[in-house]
Amino acid sequence: MKLHNTVFVISMILFLNTANAQYNCRPLEKVMRGYTPVTVPDITQPGEYCLTHDLKVPRMYVFSEGGERSATGSVMLDIRTSDVVLDLHGFVMSAEVLGMPGIRAWGEKGRLSHITIRHGSIKSRTDSAILLNAPMASLLSDFKAMYDSPQTIGMAENEFQKFLKKLPPSAIAYQKTENLIDHIRTEADTIGDGVKCVSCKAIGMDGAANIIRNSTIEITDGHAAIYLFGPNQLIENNIIIFKGKAAVESAAAIKLHQADGTIIRNNDIIIESMGDAAPKAAISLIDSKDVVIENNRIYGINTLVKNWDEKSSSIEKNNEFRSIFRRPLAIGEPGVH
């Protein structure tokens, strides 16, 4: 009996320690900012943050204004400092309101680094899911798609030139940011109404040596599921899904810019698009040399890589094209099972 009681006490101590460790963080709670309910306005201090329950920003209707109100310019969560761990503890952050992305990180004095987002789901019904220092586009054709209207003549060329001036001169000039996305389920632009969100991506990051692993990443009618700028990235053990219409001609499940030495391995890459609306390849490379693409399974498309310039190159090993009917189901735990 004494042994039984001792075991029970030890078990309870271990349970309480685990529970305390799980919630030994600053929880994110929803507050009001103007008309839009959001999470904490900004994360401005390094540290560990977490969810203790699901957070949802619902759709807003103002019938006097003609229906659904947009929250364009707002974001569900802004991160404005480096050295942040955000553990969702299996909960969901969901931006249902029109025009709102999920998580955005940006710094006024350079790229933010050492940001970890793990263990949960991040969804945006009409916009991007995770943007860490992420530029909007790469090619002139991208900008033309973004500013394609009679009211914006010449703007695409102007914005493209501004982008080129800010772009590092080469891959080796990128700051090492070492951000991590792990065991995350992201869904971006899930509205699925056939309207292309030209700048939308499920995950966009800028900086060297970032990691995306063990996650399920999905974009609908957008730019890319994963869109990375900078060298030596690692993308592994993910289910990556591109649905619907390609927003730009270089749209892809994975799009890389100045990403020399990046490794893409052991992913399930699924293209659920048809005809002229489909991406031209599973992976788009722009000024990216020696990208290693190995042991991936590709569904719904017969072209693995398209280089959008003469500088880009890839090293391809043991990749397998499979019928779309063999694609894995994006259920259960995120990532490759």
C-alpha positions as CSV (number, residue, x, y, z in Angstrom):
1,M,0.0,0.0,0.0
2,K,2.8,2.4,0.8
3,L,4.5,1.6,-2.5
4,H,1.2,2.3,-4.3
5,N,0.8,5.6,-2.5
6,T,4.4,6.6,-3.3
7,V,3.9,5.9,-7.0
8,F,0.7,7.9,-6.9
9,V,2.4,10.9,-5.3
10,I,5.3,10.8,-7.8
11,S,2.8,10.6,-10.7
12,M,0.9,13.6,-9.4
13,I,4.1,15.6,-9.0
14,L,5.2,14.7,-12.6
15,F,1.7,15.7,-13.9
16,L,1.7,19.0,-12.1
17,N,5.3,19.8,-13.3
18,T,4.3,19.0,-16.8
19,A,1.2,21.2,-16.5
20,N,3.1,24.1,-15.0
21,A,5.8,23.8,-17.8
22,Q,3.0,23.8,-20.4
23,Y,1.5,27.0,-19.1
24,N,4.7,28.7,-17.9
25,C,4.3,31.3,-20.6
26,R,2.4,34.5,-21.3
27,P,-1.0,33.5,-22.7
28,L,-2.5,35.4,-25.7
29,E,-6.0,36.8,-25.1
30,K,-8.4,38.5,-27.5
31,V,-8.8,42.3,-27.0
32,M,-10.6,45.0,-29.0
33,R,-8.7,47.3,-31.4
34,G,-11.2,49.6,-33.1
35,Y,-13.9,47.6,-34.7
36,T,-11.8,44.5,-34.9
37,P,-11.2,41.9,-32.1
38,V,-7.6,40.7,-32.2
39,T,-5.2,39.0,-30.0
40,V,-2.7,40.9,-27.8
41,P,-1.9,44.0,-29.9
42,D,1.8,43.2,-30.4
43,I,4.5,40.9,-29.0
44,T,7.2,43.4,-28.2
45,Q,9.3,41.5,-25.6
46,P,11.3,38.3,-26.1
47,G,10.0,35.3,-24.3
48,E,7.6,32.4,-24.5
49,Y,3.9,32.9,-25.3
50,C,1.1,30.4,-25.7
51,L,-2.5,29.7,-26.2
52,T,-4.7,28.3,-23.5
53,H,-7.8,28.0,-25.8
54,D,-8.8,28.6,-29.4
55,L,-8.8,32.2,-30.6
56,K,-11.1,33.3,-33.5
57,V,-11.7,36.7,-35.2
58,P,-15.1,36.3,-36.6
59,R,-16.5,37.8,-39.8
60,M,-18.0,41.2,-39.4
61,Y,-21.2,42.5,-41.1
62,V,-22.3,46.1,-41.2
63,F,-25.5,46.1,-43.3
64,S,-25.5,49.9,-43.4
65,E,-22.2,49.7,-45.3
66,G,-23.4,47.0,-47.7
67,G,-22.5,43.8,-46.0
68,E,-19.2,42.3,-44.8
69,R,-16.6,44.7,-43.4
70,S,-13.0,44.3,-44.3
71,A,-10.2,44.4,-41.7
72,T,-7.5,45.1,-44.3
73,G,-4.4,46.6,-42.6
74,S,-5.0,44.6,-39.4
75,V,-3.4,41.3,-38.4
76,M,-4.4,38.8,-35.9
77,L,-1.0,38.8,-34.1
78,D,2.0,41.1,-34.7
79,I,5.4,40.0,-33.5
80,R,7.9,42.9,-33.3
81,T,10.9,41.4,-31.6
82,S,13.3,38.5,-32.0
83,D,13.7,35.6,-29.6
84,V,10.1,34.6,-29.3
85,V,8.6,31.2,-28.8
86,L,4.9,30.8,-29.6
87,D,3.5,27.5,-28.5
88,L,-0.1,27.0,-29.5
89,H,-0.5,23.9,-27.3
90,G,-2.8,22.3,-30.0
91,F,-5.2,25.2,-30.2
92,V,-6.3,27.2,-33.2
93,M,-5.8,30.8,-34.3
94,S,-8.4,31.6,-36.9
95,A,-8.9,34.9,-38.8
96,E,-12.3,34.7,-40.4
97,V,-12.7,38.4,-40.9
98,L,-12.2,39.7,-44.4
99,G,-8.6,40.8,-45.3
100,M,-6.9,39.7,-42.1
101,P,-3.7,37.6,-42.1
102,G,-2.9,35.3,-39.1
103,I,0.6,36.1,-37.8
104,R,3.1,38.7,-39.0
105,A,6.6,39.5,-37.7
106,W,8.5,42.5,-38.8
107,G,11.3,44.7,-37.4
108,E,11.9,48.4,-38.0
109,K,15.7,47.8,-37.8
110,G,16.2,44.6,-39.7
111,R,14.9,41.1,-40.0
112,L,13.6,39.4,-36.8
113,S,15.3,36.2,-35.8
114,H,14.9,33.1,-33.6
115,I,11.1,33.1,-33.8
116,T,9.6,29.7,-33.1
117,I,5.9,28.9,-33.9
118,R,4.8,25.3,-33.0
119,H,2.1,22.8,-32.1
120,G,-1.2,24.2,-33.3
121,S,-3.2,25.6,-36.2
122,I,-3.2,29.1,-37.9
123,K,-5.8,29.9,-40.5
124,S,-6.8,32.9,-42.5
125,R,-10.0,32.7,-44.5
126,T,-9.0,35.4,-47.0
127,D,-5.3,36.2,-46.5
128,S,-1.9,34.7,-45.6
129,A,-1.3,32.6,-42.5
130,I,2.3,33.3,-41.3
131,L,4.5,36.1,-42.6
132,L,8.0,36.5,-41.0
133,N,9.8,39.5,-42.6
134,A,8.3,38.4,-45.9
135,P,8.4,40.5,-49.1
136,M,5.3,40.4,-51.3
137,A,6.7,39.2,-54.6
138,S,9.8,38.5,-56.7
139,L,9.3,39.0,-60.4
140,L,8.0,41.9,-62.5
141,S,5.2,39.5,-63.6
142,D,4.2,39.1,-59.9
143,F,3.9,42.9,-59.5
144,K,2.0,43.3,-62.7
145,A,-0.5,40.8,-61.4
146,M,-0.8,42.7,-58.2
147,Y,-1.3,46.1,-59.9
148,D,-3.3,45.0,-62.9
149,S,-5.9,47.7,-63.3
150,P,-6.4,50.9,-65.3
151,Q,-6.0,52.9,-62.1
152,T,-2.5,51.6,-61.4
153,I,-0.7,52.0,-64.8
154,G,3.0,52.1,-64.2
155,M,2.8,51.2,-60.5
156,A,4.0,47.6,-61.1
157,E,7.2,48.8,-62.6
158,N,7.8,51.4,-59.9
159,E,7.1,48.9,-57.0
160,F,9.4,46.3,-58.7
161,Q,12.2,48.8,-58.8
162,K,11.7,49.6,-55.1
163,F,11.8,45.9,-54.3
164,L,15.1,45.4,-56.3
165,K,16.7,48.2,-54.4
166,K,15.9,46.6,-51.0
167,L,16.8,43.1,-52.1
168,P,20.2,41.8,-50.9
169,P,22.8,41.7,-53.7
170,S,23.3,38.0,-53.3
171,A,22.3,35.0,-51.2
172,I,25.4,35.3,-48.9
173,A,24.3,38.8,-47.9
174,Y,21.2,37.6,-46.0
175,Q,21.1,37.8,-42.2
176,K,20.9,34.4,-40.5
177,T,17.4,34.5,-38.9
178,E,17.0,30.8,-37.9
179,N,13.2,30.9,-37.5
180,L,11.3,27.7,-37.0
181,I,7.9,26.5,-37.9
182,D,7.2,23.0,-36.4
183,H,4.1,20.8,-36.1
184,I,1.9,23.6,-37.4
185,R,-1.2,23.3,-39.6
186,T,-1.7,26.4,-41.7
187,E,-4.5,27.2,-44.1
188,A,-4.4,30.4,-46.1
189,D,-7.1,32.1,-48.3
190,T,-9.5,29.2,-47.6
191,I,-12.5,31.0,-48.9
192,G,-12.1,29.1,-52.2
193,D,-14.3,31.3,-54.4
194,G,-12.0,31.3,-57.3
195,V,-10.8,34.9,-56.7
196,K,-7.0,34.9,-56.7
197,C,-5.3,36.5,-53.7
198,V,-2.2,37.6,-55.6
199,S,0.1,38.2,-52.6
200,C,-1.3,35.4,-50.3
201,K,0.9,32.6,-49.1
202,A,0.5,30.1,-46.3
203,I,4.0,30.7,-45.0
204,G,6.3,33.5,-46.1
205,M,9.8,34.2,-44.6
206,D,12.8,36.2,-45.4
207,G,16.3,35.4,-44.0
208,A,18.8,32.6,-44.0
209,A,18.7,29.2,-42.3
210,N,15.0,29.0,-41.4
211,I,13.3,25.6,-40.9
212,I,9.8,24.4,-41.8
213,R,9.1,20.9,-40.7
214,N,6.5,18.3,-39.6
215,S,3.7,20.6,-40.8
216,T,0.6,20.7,-43.1
217,I,0.6,23.8,-45.2
218,E,-2.2,24.7,-47.5
219,I,-3.0,27.6,-49.9
220,T,-6.1,28.2,-52.1
221,D,-6.1,30.5,-55.1
222,G,-2.8,32.1,-54.0
223,H,0.8,32.8,-54.6
224,A,2.6,29.9,-52.9
225,A,2.1,27.6,-49.9
226,I,5.7,28.2,-48.9
227,Y,7.6,31.3,-50.1
228,L,11.1,31.8,-48.8
229,F,13.8,34.4,-49.5
230,G,17.4,33.6,-48.4
231,P,19.8,30.7,-48.5
232,N,20.2,27.4,-46.5
233,Q,16.6,26.9,-45.7
234,L,15.3,23.4,-44.6
235,I,11.8,22.2,-45.7
236,E,11.2,18.7,-44.5
237,N,8.5,16.2,-43.5
238,N,5.6,18.4,-44.6
239,I,2.4,18.0,-46.5
240,I,2.3,21.0,-48.8
241,I,-1.0,21.6,-50.7
242,F,-1.7,24.1,-53.5
243,K,-5.4,24.4,-54.4
244,G,-7.2,26.3,-57.1
245,K,-5.9,29.1,-59.3
246,A,-2.3,30.3,-59.5
247,A,-2.3,34.0,-58.6
248,V,0.8,34.7,-60.7
249,E,2.7,32.8,-63.4
250,S,5.5,31.8,-61.0
251,A,3.0,30.5,-58.4
252,A,4.0,27.1,-56.9
253,A,3.6,25.0,-53.8
254,I,7.1,26.1,-52.9
255,K,8.7,29.3,-54.3
256,L,12.3,30.2,-53.4
257,H,14.3,33.4,-54.1
258,Q,18.0,33.7,-53.5
259,A,17.8,30.4,-51.7
260,D,21.2,28.9,-52.5
261,G,21.8,25.6,-50.7
262,T,18.2,25.1,-49.5
263,I,17.2,21.5,-48.8
264,I,13.7,20.3,-49.7
265,R,13.2,16.6,-48.6
266,N,10.7,14.0,-47.6
267,N,7.6,16.2,-48.3
268,D,4.3,15.3,-49.9
269,I,3.7,18.1,-52.4
270,I,0.1,18.1,-53.7
271,I,-1.3,20.2,-56.5
272,E,-5.1,20.3,-56.6
273,S,-5.5,22.5,-59.7
274,M,-6.5,21.9,-63.3
275,G,-5.7,23.3,-66.7
276,D,-4.4,26.8,-67.3
277,A,-5.2,27.8,-63.7
278,A,-2.6,25.3,-62.3
279,P,0.9,26.2,-61.3
280,K,3.6,25.5,-63.9
281,A,5.6,23.4,-61.5
282,A,5.6,22.1,-57.9
283,I,8.6,24.3,-57.1
284,S,9.7,27.7,-58.5
285,L,13.3,28.9,-58.3
286,I,14.5,32.5,-58.7
287,D,18.2,33.3,-58.4
288,S,18.6,30.1,-56.3
289,K,21.5,27.8,-56.9
290,D,22.2,24.2,-55.8
291,V,18.8,23.6,-54.2
292,V,18.7,20.0,-53.0
293,I,15.3,18.3,-53.7
294,E,15.2,14.7,-52.5
295,N,12.9,11.9,-51.5
296,N,9.7,14.0,-52.1
297,R,6.4,12.6,-53.4
298,I,4.6,14.8,-55.9
299,Y,0.9,14.5,-56.7
300,G,-1.2,16.1,-59.4
301,I,1.5,17.6,-61.5
302,N,4.3,16.3,-63.7
303,T,6.8,19.1,-63.5
304,L,8.9,19.2,-60.3
305,V,10.9,22.4,-60.8
306,K,10.8,25.5,-63.0
307,N,13.8,27.9,-63.0
308,W,12.7,31.4,-63.7
309,D,16.2,32.6,-64.7
310,E,19.5,31.2,-65.9
311,K,21.1,31.4,-62.4
312,S,18.9,28.9,-60.7
313,S,19.8,25.2,-60.4
314,S,18.7,22.1,-58.4
315,I,20.1,18.7,-57.4
316,E,17.2,16.2,-57.6
317,K,17.3,12.8,-56.0
318,N,14.8,10.0,-55.5
319,N,11.7,12.1,-56.1
320,E,8.5,10.2,-57.1
321,F,5.5,11.4,-59.1
322,R,2.3,9.8,-58.0
323,S,-1.3,9.9,-59.0
324,I,-3.4,12.5,-57.3
325,F,-5.7,9.7,-56.1
326,R,-2.8,8.4,-53.9
327,R,-2.3,11.7,-52.1
328,P,-2.3,11.6,-48.3
329,L,-5.2,13.0,-46.4
330,A,-4.4,16.1,-44.5
331,I,-6.0,14.9,-41.3
332,G,-4.6,13.9,-37.9
333,E,-1.3,15.3,-36.8
334,P,0.4,17.7,-39.2
335,G,3.2,16.7,-41.4
336,V,4.2,13.4,-43.1
337,H,3.1,10.4,-41.2
